[in-house]
Amino acid sequence: MEVIQIPQYESETSDAEMVEENHEMNEKINKKRRLKYWIKEATYDNPSEAEASIENQWSKHYINYTEQGRKVYYRCKRMKRRDPQCNVSMYMLYHADSDKVTYYKTEGEHDHDDDYKIRGIHETVKRVIDDLYDDGVMKPKQIIRALETRKIKTPTYTQLNNYISHLKTKKYGSNTISLGELKQWCKDNEHIPADENKAFVVSYEVIYDTEEYEDDEYVEEDEVGTTDLNKAFHPFGLAICSNEKTNGFAFIFKDIQIGMQKINKDLLKPKALISDAADAIKNGFKR
């Protein structure tokens, strides 16, 4: 077998140039792996106090679990989540051995343009919408028209509808209620008010886990009242039932008389019943 000797490869790049190239490469790697220096800003006695201090410019980013406790990291909202992030960030350390929470923030300044587009409705626009909502301007078209009149940048209909839903929940509470909460509300409103134009709860009955109501997935709202000679309807009661069965309507008609007694009025003596053709209403009325 013939053996051929190949001359050793010699690079045209000198050793000094190779060292310089490696140095530049290391600088790029170090730049990508930029270290963050965390500075302790404050310590709070409990999570509620700590979370209330978080400014609106921060958005929750990710969570780490350590021996010290849970670390919740926040990013600057002025940069989109999928874009390169701002140089400044923060985290809350929820101590494992106490209720205390410590707030840490990176040193340095924000490295983005202040005019960078923020997702969602701007805070200044939200404050204007809040004022309009408090003044009775509650419909999206009305709010957009008012913003345009003031030459304020208008949000999209989807953004505005979502924010209006948030305002409703904030102002009036959740639109869902448990049986326990409903029972407590009835109990709190049983007393007869001094103002005769204010409503009160005449009677209530909450039944838990019975076969009679196990198939009912919704509640019914029934309005009770009387008509005058001009055929105008005048409501004097509102009932909420888990079903529209005879027992429910009997409960309503009975409690109307109880309500009359509570306000020291003569009992009603109706001679006719005006309703739809449901047998449950007629049977409940006869009881």
C-alpha distance (Angstrom), angle and dihedral (degrees) to the residues before:
residue distance angle dihedral
M1 . . .
E2 3.78 . .
V3 3.78 116.5 .
I4 3.81 118.7 -151.5
Q5 3.79 119.1 -161.0
I6 3.82 114.0 -142.4
P7 3.80 117.1 -151.6
Q8 3.81 115.1 -112.5
Y9 3.83 113.6 -95.5
E10 3.76 113.9 -110.3
S11 3.78 120.0 -164.6
E12 3.76 119.4 -135.4
T13 3.82 88.1 -140.1
S14 3.77 114.9 91.6
D15 3.80 123.3 -129.4
A16 3.79 90.4 -109.6
E17 3.80 91.6 54.1
M18 3.82 91.5 48.5
V19 3.80 90.9 51.8
E20 3.80 89.9 50.0
E21 3.82 91.9 49.9
N22 3.80 91.6 49.4
H23 3.80 89.6 49.3
E24 3.81 91.1 53.0
M25 3.81 90.6 48.5
N26 3.80 91.6 50.8
E27 3.79 89.8 50.0
K28 3.81 90.0 54.8
I29 3.80 91.5 49.3
N30 3.80 91.5 48.5
K31 3.78 90.0 48.6
K32 3.79 90.9 54.6
R33 3.79 90.9 47.2
R34 3.78 93.5 52.4
L35 3.78 109.6 173.8
K36 3.78 121.8 -129.9
Y37 3.77 121.1 -140.5
W38 3.79 111.6 -151.4
I39 3.79 120.2 -148.7
K40 3.79 122.4 -162.1
E41 3.80 107.5 -122.0
A42 3.82 105.4 173.3
T43 3.81 146.2 -21.8
Y44 3.81 122.3 -135.9
D45 3.79 129.0 -159.7
N46 3.81 95.8 -131.1
P47 3.83 141.2 8.4
S48 3.81 94.4 -105.2
E49 3.78 92.1 57.9
A50 3.80 91.3 45.9
E51 3.80 95.9 48.5
A52 3.80 91.4 47.2
S53 3.81 88.6 59.1
I54 3.82 94.7 57.0
E55 3.78 109.0 111.2
N56 3.78 121.5 -133.0
Q57 3.81 92.8 -111.8
W58 3.83 90.4 75.8
S59 3.80 127.7 82.1
K60 3.81 125.2 -168.9
H61 3.81 109.5 -102.1
Y62 3.82 112.0 172.9
I63 3.83 143.1 -34.3
N64 3.81 131.9 -121.9
Y65 3.80 126.7 -168.2
T66 3.80 116.6 -146.3
E67 3.80 138.2 163.9
Q68 3.80 88.3 -98.0
G69 3.78 91.3 55.5
R70 3.78 142.2 -91.6
K71 3.81 116.9 -28.5
V72 3.80 116.8 -156.6
Y73 3.80 111.3 -165.8
Y74 3.80 123.9 -154.0
R75 3.79 129.9 -162.5
C76 3.79 131.0 -155.0
K77 3.81 109.8 -89.9
R78 3.79 92.8 -146.3
M79 3.79 88.9 79.6
K80 3.78 122.2 62.8
R81 3.78 115.4 -112.7
R82 3.81 94.3 -115.4
D83 3.81 95.2 44.0
P84 3.82 125.9 82.9
Q85 3.78 105.6 -71.4
C86 3.78 129.4 -117.9
N87 3.80 117.0 -94.7
V88 3.81 90.8 -120.3
S89 3.80 121.1 73.8
M90 3.79 138.3 150.1
Y91 3.78 142.2 -155.7
M92 3.78 139.0 -160.8
L93 3.80 118.3 -135.6
Y94 3.81 111.6 -150.6
H95 3.80 101.1 -159.1
A96 3.79 115.4 -127.5
D97 3.81 93.9 -146.6
S98 3.83 99.4 47.0
D99 3.80 145.6 12.6
K100 3.80 91.8 -99.0
V101 3.80 121.2 118.3
T102 3.81 123.7 -158.4
Y103 3.79 122.8 -154.5
Y104 3.84 118.2 -143.8
K105 3.79 127.5 -176.0
T106 3.79 133.2 -176.1
E107 3.77 118.3 -110.7
G108 3.78 118.3 -115.7
E109 3.77 137.0 55.2
H110 3.78 133.7 -72.8
D111 3.80 107.9 -84.1
H112 3.80 99.3 -157.5
D113 3.77 135.7 87.2
D114 3.80 112.4 -88.1
D115 3.79 88.6 -136.9
Y116 3.81 91.7 58.4
K117 3.79 109.8 136.6
I118 3.80 113.2 -98.2
R119 3.78 118.0 -148.6
G120 3.79 115.6 -121.5
I121 3.79 128.1 11.7
H122 3.79 116.9 -24.2
E123 3.79 116.1 -114.8
T124 3.81 93.6 -118.5
V125 3.81 89.9 53.3
K126 3.81 90.3 48.4
R127 3.79 90.6 55.3
V128 3.81 90.7 52.6
I129 3.82 90.7 48.7
D130 3.82 89.5 49.7
D131 3.81 90.6 54.2
L132 3.80 92.1 47.0
Y133 3.81 91.4 49.2
D134 3.81 91.5 50.6
D135 3.82 88.7 50.8
G136 3.81 91.2 55.6
V137 3.81 99.0 -97.4
M138 3.80 96.8 129.3
K139 3.80 108.8 144.3
P140 3.83 119.2 92.6
K141 3.82 95.1 -126.1
Q142 3.80 91.7 49.6
I143 3.80 91.8 48.9
I144 3.81 93.0 48.2
R145 3.81 90.6 48.6
A146 3.81 90.3 50.7
L147 3.82 91.6 48.9
E148 3.80 91.6 49.2
T149 3.81 90.1 50.4
R150 3.80 89.0 54.7
K151 3.83 90.0 45.7
I152 3.80 91.7 -119.1
K153 3.78 120.7 149.2
T154 3.80 107.6 -99.5
P155 3.82 123.4 -137.0
T156 3.79 122.7 -132.4
Y157 3.80 119.4 -88.4
T158 3.80 90.5 -108.4
Q159 3.80 92.3 52.1
L160 3.80 91.5 46.0
N161 3.81 94.7 47.6
N162 3.80 90.7 50.0
Y163 3.79 91.5 49.4
I164 3.82 92.5 47.3
S165 3.82 88.7 53.2
H166 3.80 87.9 51.9
L167 3.83 90.5 50.8
K168 3.81 92.0 50.0
T169 3.79 91.5 52.1
K170 3.80 91.4 45.7
K171 3.81 93.5 48.8
Y172 3.80 102.8 35.6
G173 3.79 102.8 20.3
S174 3.78 129.6 -121.8
N175 3.82 118.2 -24.7
T176 3.81 90.2 -135.0
I177 3.78 125.7 74.6
S178 3.79 133.8 -175.9
L179 3.79 124.4 -130.5
G180 3.78 89.6 -108.8
E181 3.81 92.1 53.0
L182 3.80 91.0 46.4
K183 3.79 91.0 50.7
Q184 3.80 91.4 50.4
W185 3.82 91.1 48.6
C186 3.81 90.5 52.5
K187 3.79 90.5 49.1
D188 3.81 91.6 50.0
N189 3.81 91.8 51.8
E190 3.81 101.3 45.4
H191 3.79 95.0 100.2
I192 3.80 116.6 98.6
P193 3.84 108.1 -116.0
A194 3.79 122.6 -132.2
D195 3.80 89.6 -126.2
E196 3.80 107.3 77.1
N197 3.80 89.9 -154.3
K198 3.80 92.3 64.3
A199 3.79 121.1 89.1
F200 3.79 126.9 -126.4
V201 3.79 136.3 -174.6
V202 3.80 111.4 -96.5
S203 3.79 97.3 -173.2
Y204 3.77 140.8 -24.2
E205 3.77 139.6 -169.6
V206 3.80 125.3 -166.9
I207 3.80 117.6 -166.5
Y208 3.81 119.0 -168.4
D209 3.82 126.3 -156.5
T210 3.77 102.0 -13.1
E211 3.77 127.0 151.2
E212 3.78 90.2 -126.5
Y213 3.80 92.4 66.0
E214 3.79 103.1 26.5
D215 3.82 93.5 102.0
D216 3.82 94.5 50.7
E217 3.79 111.4 103.1
Y218 3.81 97.8 170.2
V219 3.79 141.8 31.8
E220 3.78 130.6 -118.3
E221 3.78 126.1 -136.9
D222 3.81 115.7 -147.7
E223 3.78 124.8 -172.8
V224 3.80 118.8 -152.0
G225 3.79 125.6 -164.0
T226 3.77 147.5 118.9
T227 3.80 137.3 -98.2
D228 3.78 128.5 -129.6
L229 3.80 129.6 -142.6
N230 3.80 89.6 -84.8
K231 3.82 89.4 57.9
A232 3.81 91.5 -113.3
F233 3.79 115.1 149.0
H234 3.82 118.9 -127.4
P235 3.83 113.4 -169.4
F236 3.79 118.6 -149.1
G237 3.79 101.7 166.1
L238 3.78 143.4 34.2
A239 3.79 123.5 -159.4
I240 3.80 130.5 -169.1
C241 3.79 116.6 -159.3
S242 3.77 134.3 174.5
N243 3.80 89.7 -134.2
E244 3.79 142.5 5.8
K245 3.77 100.3 -115.9
T246 3.80 132.2 132.6
N247 3.81 94.5 -96.4
G248 3.79 91.2 53.7
F249 3.81 94.3 52.0
A250 3.81 92.0 43.9
F251 3.81 87.4 54.6
I252 3.82 90.4 52.1
F253 3.81 96.1 49.3
K254 3.81 92.3 45.3
D255 3.80 92.4 50.5
I256 3.79 92.2 51.5
Q257 3.80 87.9 65.7
I258 3.81 90.9 44.8
G259 3.80 88.4 53.8
M260 3.80 91.3 51.7
Q261 3.80 89.6 53.1
K262 3.80 92.2 49.7
I263 3.81 92.3 56.1
N264 3.82 91.7 43.1
K265 3.79 95.9 -112.5
D266 3.79 129.9 139.0
L267 3.77 115.9 -92.3
L268 3.77 116.8 -98.2
K269 3.79 117.0 -106.8
P270 3.79 104.4 -166.0
K271 3.80 117.2 -172.3
A272 3.78 97.1 -171.8
L273 3.78 137.6 34.6
I274 3.79 120.9 -146.3
S275 3.80 112.3 -164.3
D276 3.76 142.7 114.1
A277 3.79 120.2 -70.2
A278 3.81 96.5 -90.3
D279 3.81 111.1 135.7
A280 3.82 90.4 -148.0
I281 3.82 90.8 65.7
K282 3.80 93.9 49.0
N283 3.80 93.1 45.5
G284 3.80 92.2 47.2
F285 3.82 90.2 50.1
K286 3.82 91.9 53.2
R287 3.81 94.4 54.5
